[in-house]
Amino acid sequence: MPILNIGDIIYKRDTTYEWKLKFKAGLTLFIFFCFCAASLAIEDIAKISLDEAINIAIQNSIDLQAQKINVDIAKNSIKAANRLQNPSLDTYWNMGEAGAGNPHSIGISQVIELFKRKHRKKSAQASYAVSEESAKYKNFDLKMDVREAYINLVSAKSIVDSLEMEEKSLTEINRIVKQRYKSGKASETDVIQADISLNHVRTQLNTARTNIMAARFEFNSVMDTDPIYDSIIETFDDDKNFSALLTPSPKSPLPGFSDILALAEQHRFDLKIAQKEIDVAKNNLKIATSQRVPDVEISAGYLFQPMGVSSEGRYLNGAYIGAGLVNLPILYNYSPEIKNAKLEIEKAELKYAAVQNNAFANLSSAYEKLVNARVNLNYYTDSLIEDSIHMMKTSKKNYEEGKTNDLTSLIVIEQSFRSIIIGYTYALAQYYSCYINFLREVDVDNLDSITNSSVPL
């Protein structure tokens, strides 16, 4: 076995130490560049309002662009449905002795459709109306998606803000406990309990911060943009955020359900689309029935006999005009098409009835959820928040001043306070979400158009 002297050992220690220093320096430099890159990325993120986010989404939406193409196609289909039949150019030329005494002819013929074009045009116009309503529906749905994603992002930020407040409070409790432990007024168990509570909220805070990133990506995804936009609103705290988030205050009157139902019947896109699909089906039945009406074919042209085939030995000429009925429904009378068209009307009417029933059920549910969300939110703002803050401050002061030595009760009160604060944030988010879902069921951007009876909360 080779023997190492002291110099070799010292040299190896120095080399290892030097390598560790280089590794730490490289790692530090790498982390520094990562933070710099992250800082630059954060600086590139533009904070925008909800209105700005909606406008960006409308400009960027691929779905809206595709739907606009569908509208243009439907518009062109109206012209195609109203088309006239193209004429035909005809000629008749005699050959050899068979042509003796018979004229040659050059003429034109035209098929005139009877009672068909107007039905095709009306059907195409009804389809165009369906396409237009579908485009409006897409536009409206996109606005609601952006509003929902924006609120989810603000909600994620509000949760982090609440947990940061909790972390700050628990840090203060931790300081008090350790100060009392040094003076012999608290046990080591109290210190451990305070550390556990603080570390626990820090783990929740890390998860909540990750949720902000996920919500921001989802927000940009809805707008069809790269993750370069962020909400300018950071939390739900300020009352002015209700107007900034296009939502009425939970203290404002809520329209009565009868007024809401009347508004929904006027504005719901699915009802409009279903009604227009009935119109399309009815016009298609007229198209199918009109196939039984024969078309008229009119022809006219020029007749002539060269001297070689003329019975009189000279050039003869003249004209002709003719008419006839074509597409006579004798061998086939279009009964299958007519039966299917009638079934399509029946199916469209059933669809309308189903949409109407679902609309009423969904609207009723959304209305009740909104009312309930308002009630819950106002419970928090009217008493729970203020009472819990007062209880938390009093308990912390009593423990710090030595009026009570029960740290467990203080931690429980602190956890209860945290639960109420976070519950309040969730109640706010729920109220915003319920309002958006309610608008989805009415298919309006806001409820300003309702000025009749209202239900104050």
C-alpha positions in Angstrom: 0.0 0.0 0.0 1.5 3.4 -0.9 2.2 5.7 2.0 1.1 9.4 1.8 3.1 12.0 3.6 1.7 15.0 5.4 2.4 17.3 2.5 0.3 15.2 0.1 -2.6 15.3 2.5 -2.4 19.1 3.0 -2.1 19.5 -0.8 -5.2 17.4 -1.4 -7.1 19.3 1.2 -6.2 22.6 -0.3 -7.1 21.4 -3.8 -10.5 20.1 -2.6 -11.2 23.4 -0.7 -10.2 25.4 -3.8 -12.5 23.3 -6.0 -15.4 23.8 -3.5 -14.8 27.6 -3.5 -14.9 27.6 -7.3 -18.1 25.5 -7.3 -19.8 27.8 -4.8 -18.7 30.9 -6.8 -20.0 29.4 -10.1 -23.3 28.4 -8.4 -23.7 31.9 -6.9 -23.0 33.4 -10.3 -25.5 31.1 -12.0 -28.2 31.9 -9.4 -27.4 35.6 -9.9 -28.0 35.4 -13.6 -31.2 33.4 -13.1 -32.5 36.2 -10.8 -31.4 38.8 -13.3 -33.2 37.0 -16.1 -36.3 36.6 -13.9 -36.2 40.3 -13.0 -36.0 41.3 -16.6 -38.9 38.9 -17.4 -41.0 40.4 -14.6 -40.2 43.9 -15.9 -41.5 42.9 -19.4 -44.9 41.9 -17.9 -47.4 44.7 -18.5 -50.0 45.3 -15.9 -53.4 45.9 -17.6 -57.0 46.6 -16.5 -59.8 44.3 -17.1 -61.2 46.4 -19.9 -57.8 46.4 -21.6 -57.5 42.6 -21.2 -60.9 42.2 -22.9 -59.9 44.4 -25.9 -56.6 42.5 -26.3 -58.5 39.2 -26.2 -61.0 40.3 -28.9 -58.1 41.5 -31.1 -56.1 38.3 -30.7 -58.7 35.6 -30.5 -58.2 32.9 -33.2 -61.7 31.6 -32.6 -63.3 35.0 -33.2 -61.3 35.3 -36.5 -62.5 31.9 -37.6 -66.1 32.7 -36.7 -65.9 35.9 -38.7 -64.9 33.8 -41.7 -67.9 31.7 -41.1 -70.1 34.8 -41.2 -68.5 35.9 -44.5 -69.1 32.5 -45.9 -72.8 32.6 -44.9 -73.1 36.0 -46.4 -71.7 34.8 -49.7 -74.1 31.9 -49.6 -77.0 34.3 -49.8 -75.8 35.5 -53.2 -75.2 31.9 -54.3 -78.7 30.8 -53.2 -80.2 33.7 -55.2 -78.4 32.8 -58.4 -80.0 32.5 -61.8 -79.4 29.5 -63.9 -76.7 29.9 -66.6 -77.9 29.8 -70.2 -77.0 27.1 -72.7 -75.7 27.7 -76.2 -77.2 25.2 -78.7 -76.5 24.3 -82.4 -77.9 21.9 -84.8 -76.0 21.1 -88.0 -77.2 18.8 -90.8 -74.8 16.5 -92.7 -75.0 15.0 -96.1 -78.2 14.3 -98.0 -80.2 13.9 -94.7 -79.9 17.7 -94.4 -81.6 18.4 -97.7 -84.6 20.7 -97.0 -83.7 20.9 -93.3 -82.3 24.0 -91.6 -79.2 24.4 -89.6 -79.7 26.2 -86.2 -77.8 28.3 -83.7 -79.6 29.3 -80.6 -79.6 29.8 -76.8 -81.8 28.2 -74.1 -82.5 29.3 -70.6 -84.1 27.3 -67.7 -86.2 29.5 -65.4 -86.8 28.2 -61.9 -90.3 28.7 -60.5 -90.8 29.3 -56.8 -87.3 28.1 -55.8 -84.9 31.0 -55.7 -86.8 33.0 -53.0 -86.9 30.0 -50.7 -83.2 29.3 -51.2 -82.4 32.9 -50.5 -84.6 33.0 -47.3 -83.0 29.8 -46.0 -79.5 31.3 -46.7 -80.5 34.5 -44.9 -81.7 32.5 -41.9 -78.4 30.6 -41.9 -76.5 33.9 -42.1 -78.5 35.1 -39.1 -77.5 31.9 -37.2 -73.9 32.5 -38.0 -74.1 36.1 -36.9 -75.6 35.2 -33.6 -73.0 32.5 -33.1 -70.2 35.1 -33.7 -71.8 37.4 -31.1 -72.1 34.5 -28.7 -68.4 33.7 -29.2 -67.5 37.3 -28.6 -69.6 37.4 -25.4 -68.3 34.1 -24.2 -64.7 35.3 -24.7 -65.4 38.4 -22.6 -66.7 36.3 -19.8 -63.7 33.9 -20.0 -61.3 36.9 -19.7 -63.2 38.3 -16.8 -63.1 34.9 -15.0 -59.4 34.4 -15.7 -58.7 38.0 -14.5 -60.6 37.5 -11.3 -58.9 34.1 -10.7 -55.6 35.9 -11.0 -56.6 38.6 -8.5 -57.9 35.9 -6.2 -54.6 34.1 -6.3 -52.8 37.3 -5.4 -55.3 38.1 -2.6 -54.6 34.6 -1.1 -50.9 35.4 -1.1 -51.5 38.8 0.4 -53.6 37.2 3.2 -51.0 34.5 3.9 -48.2 37.2 4.0 -50.2 39.0 6.6 -50.5 35.8 8.5 -46.8 35.1 8.2 -46.0 38.6 9.5 -48.4 38.0 12.5 -46.9 34.6 13.3 -43.4 36.0 13.0 -44.3 38.5 15.6 -45.8 35.8 17.8 -42.6 33.8 17.3 -40.5 36.7 18.4 -42.7 37.2 21.5 -42.4 33.5 22.4 -38.7 33.4 22.1 -38.3 36.6 24.1 -40.5 35.1 26.8 -38.5 31.9 26.7 -35.2 33.8 27.3 -36.8 35.4 30.3 -38.0 32.1 31.6 -41.7 32.9 31.1 -42.3 30.3 28.3 -41.3 26.7 27.8 -39.2 25.2 25.0 -42.4 23.5 23.8 -43.9 26.9 23.2 -41.0 27.8 21.0 -41.3 24.6 19.0 -45.1 25.2 18.6 -44.5 28.7 17.4 -41.9 27.6 14.9 -44.2 24.8 13.6 -47.0 27.3 13.1 -44.8 29.8 11.3 -43.2 27.1 9.0 -46.6 25.7 8.2 -47.9 29.0 6.9 -44.7 29.5 4.9 -45.4 26.2 3.0 -48.9 27.4 2.3 -47.4 30.7 1.1 -45.0 28.9 -1.3 -47.9 27.0 -2.8 -50.0 30.1 -3.1 -47.2 32.0 -5.0 -47.0 29.1 -7.4 -50.7 29.4 -7.9 -50.2 33.0 -9.0 -47.9 31.9 -11.8 -50.4 29.3 -12.9 -53.3 31.8 -12.9 -51.2 34.3 -14.9 -50.4 31.7 -17.5 -54.1 30.8 -17.7 -55.0 34.5 -18.0 -52.7 35.0 -21.0 -53.8 31.8 -22.5 -57.4 33.0 -22.6 -56.3 36.1 -24.4 -54.2 34.1 -26.9 -51.0 35.9 -25.9 -47.7 34.9 -24.5 -47.4 35.3 -20.6 -46.6 39.0 -20.8 -49.7 40.5 -19.1 -50.6 40.8 -15.5 -53.6 42.3 -13.6 -53.1 45.8 -12.5 -55.4 45.0 -9.5 -53.4 43.2 -6.8 -56.0 42.3 -4.2 -59.7 42.5 -3.5 -59.3 44.8 -0.6 -60.4 48.1 -1.9 -64.1 48.7 -2.5 -63.3 50.5 -5.8 -62.2 47.2 -7.2 -65.8 46.3 -7.7 -66.2 48.8 -10.4 -62.7 48.1 -11.8 -63.7 44.4 -12.1 -67.0 45.4 -13.7 -69.0 44.0 -10.8 -71.6 45.8 -8.7 -71.1 46.1 -5.0 -72.7 43.3 -2.9 -74.5 46.1 -1.1 -76.2 47.3 -4.2 -79.8 46.2 -5.1 -80.2 43.1 -7.2 -83.0 43.0 -9.8 -85.9 40.8 -9.2 -86.0 37.4 -10.9 -89.0 38.2 -13.1 -87.0 41.1 -14.6 -84.0 38.9 -15.0 -86.0 36.2 -16.8 -87.5 38.8 -19.2 -84.1 40.1 -19.9 -82.7 36.6 -20.6 -85.5 35.8 -23.0 -84.5 38.9 -25.0 -80.8 38.4 -24.9 -79.9 34.7 -24.6 -77.9 33.8 -27.7 -78.7 30.1 -27.4 -82.5 30.9 -27.6 -82.0 33.2 -30.5 -79.9 30.6 -32.4 -82.3 27.8 -31.7 -85.2 30.0 -32.9 -83.3 30.9 -36.1 -82.5 27.3 -36.7 -86.3 26.6 -36.7 -86.5 29.3 -39.4 -83.8 27.6 -41.4 -85.6 24.3 -41.2 -88.9 25.8 -42.3 -87.3 27.4 -45.3 -85.6 24.2 -46.2 -89.0 22.5 -46.2 -90.2 25.1 -48.7 -87.2 24.4 -50.8 -87.9 20.7 -50.8 -91.6 21.2 -51.6 -90.8 23.6 -54.4 -88.8 20.9 -56.2 -92.2 19.5 -57.2 -92.9 22.6 -59.3 -91.6 22.1 -62.9 -89.2 24.6 -64.3 -89.7 26.4 -67.6 -87.1 26.2 -70.4 -87.2 28.9 -73.1 -85.1 28.7 -76.2 -84.6 31.0 -79.2 -82.2 31.0 -82.2 -81.4 31.5 -85.8 -82.3 29.0 -88.6 -80.8 29.0 -92.1 -80.5 26.7 -95.2 -77.5 27.1 -97.4 -78.1 26.8 -101.2 -76.7 23.3 -101.1 -79.5 21.9 -98.9 -82.2 24.4 -99.8 -85.1 23.0 -101.7 -85.5 26.2 -103.6 -81.9 26.4 -104.6 -81.3 29.6 -102.7 -80.2 30.7 -99.2 -83.1 30.7 -96.8 -83.0 32.0 -93.2 -85.3 32.6 -90.3 -85.7 32.3 -86.5 -87.3 30.1 -83.9 -88.6 30.3 -80.4 -89.6 27.5 -78.1 -90.7 26.7 -74.5 -91.1 23.6 -72.5 -91.5 22.2 -68.9 -88.6 20.4 -67.4 -88.0 18.5 -64.2 -91.6 17.1 -64.2 -92.1 15.3 -60.9 -93.4 12.1 -62.5 -90.8 9.5 -61.9 -89.6 11.1 -58.7 -91.7 13.5 -56.6 -89.1 14.4 -53.8 -91.2 12.8 -51.0 -88.1 11.7 -49.0 -86.7 15.2 -49.0 -90.0 16.7 -47.9 -90.4 14.1 -45.1 -86.8 14.8 -43.9 -87.4 18.5 -44.0 -90.5 18.1 -41.8 -88.5 16.0 -39.4 -85.8 18.7 -39.3 -88.4 21.2 -38.2 -89.6 18.9 -35.5 -86.1 18.4 -34.3 -85.3 22.1 -34.3 -88.5 22.8 -32.3 -87.6 20.1 -29.8 -84.1 21.6 -29.5 -85.6 25.1 -28.8 -87.8 23.6 -26.1 -84.8 21.9 -24.5 -82.8 25.1 -24.6 -85.6 27.1 -23.1 -86.0 24.6 -20.2 -82.3 24.5 -19.5 -82.1 28.2 -19.7 -84.7 28.7 -17.0 -83.2 26.0 -14.8 -79.6 27.4 -15.2 -80.8 31.0 -14.7 -82.6 30.1 -11.5 -79.6 28.3 -10.2 -77.2 31.1 -11.1 -79.5 33.7 -9.5 -79.8 31.7 -6.2 -76.0 31.2 -6.1 -75.4 34.9 -6.7 -77.8 35.9 -3.9 -76.2 33.4 -1.6 -72.7 34.6 -2.4 -73.7 38.2 -1.7 -75.2 37.2 1.7 -72.0 35.3 2.7 -69.7 38.1 1.6 -71.7 40.6 3.6 -71.5 38.4 6.7 -67.7 38.7 6.5 -67.7 42.4 6.0 -70.4 43.3 8.5 -69.0 41.4 11.5 -66.6 38.5 11.0 -63.6 40.4 9.8 -63.8 43.2 12.4 -64.5 40.9 15.3 -61.7 38.4 14.4 -59.2 41.3 14.1 -60.2 42.6 17.5 -60.0 39.2 19.1 -56.6 38.5 17.5 -55.1 41.8 18.7 -56.4 41.3 22.2 -55.1 37.8 22.5 -51.7 38.7 21.2 -51.5 41.7 23.6 -52.6 39.6 26.6 -49.9 36.9 25.9 -47.2 39.5 25.3 -48.0 41.3 28.6 -48.2 38.0 30.5 -51.9 38.2 31.3 -52.1 34.7 29.8 -49.5 32.0 29.3 -51.6 29.7 27.1 -49.8 29.8 23.7 -51.9 27.1 22.3 -55.0 29.2 22.7 -53.2 32.1 21.0 -52.2 29.8 18.1 -55.7 28.5 17.7 -57.0 32.0 17.7 -54.4 32.9 15.1 -55.4 30.0 12.9 -59.0 30.9 13.3 -58.2 34.4 12.2 -56.3 33.1 9.2 -59.2 30.9 8.3 -61.6 33.8 8.4 -59.3 36.1 6.4 -58.7 33.5 3.7 -62.4 32.6 3.8 -63.3 36.2 3.2 -61.0 36.2 0.1 -62.6 33.0 -1.2 -66.0 34.6 -0.5 -65.0 37.6 -2.6 -63.8 35.4 -5.4 -67.0 33.3 -5.2 -69.1 36.5 -5.4 -67.2 37.6 -8.5 -67.4 34.2 -10.1 -71.1 33.9 -9.4 -71.8 37.3 -10.9 -69.9 36.2 -14.1 -71.8 32.9 -14.3 -75.0 34.8 -13.7 -74.2 37.1 -16.7 -73.5 34.1 -18.8 -77.0 32.8 -18.1 -78.6 36.2 -19.0 -76.1 36.8 -21.9 -75.5 40.5 -21.1 -72.3 42.3 -20.1 -74.0 44.0 -17.1 -77.4 44.6 -15.5 -77.7 48.3 -16.1 -80.6 47.8 -18.6 -82.9 46.6 -15.8 -84.5 49.5 -14.1 -87.7 47.8 -12.7 -88.2 46.1 -9.4 -85.1 45.1 -7.4 -84.3 43.1 -4.3 -82.1 45.0 -1.8 -79.9 42.8 0.3 
